[in-house]
Amino acid sequence: MFAVVEIAGQQYKVSPNDTIYVNLLENKSGEKLNFKKVLLTSDGSTVKVGSPALKGASVEATILSHVKDDKVIVFKKKKRKGYRVTRGHRQQFTQIQINNIVL
């Protein structure tokens, strides 16, 4: 069984007991979440597609932790001008575990 759910503006394919990383959510670690925007579900034999979302379907999840991705270095240079700029960025993610898919 799996579902396609929209979390923080992005779509993820999830199934029970999956652990996924999503864009940073403002909730605290250990909190239970319920995502109502389920776009598609499948139990192996039947597929249900919503327009745009399925009514009554939801995905239950628990926040495990908030983590940062590896650092990305951005280096800019213009030759013969003396212009060099180095900037870095670390994307923040929330690690969630999918508990159940409710149809």
Secondary structure as UniProt FT lines:
FT   STRAND          2..7
FT   TURN            8..9
FT   STRAND          10..14
FT   TURN            16..17
FT   STRAND          19..23
FT   TURN            29..30
FT   STRAND          32..35
FT   STRAND          38..42
FT   STRAND          47..49
FT   TURN            55..56
FT   STRAND          58..68
FT   STRAND          72..78
FT   TURN            79..82
FT   STRAND          83..89
FT   STRAND          92..102
//
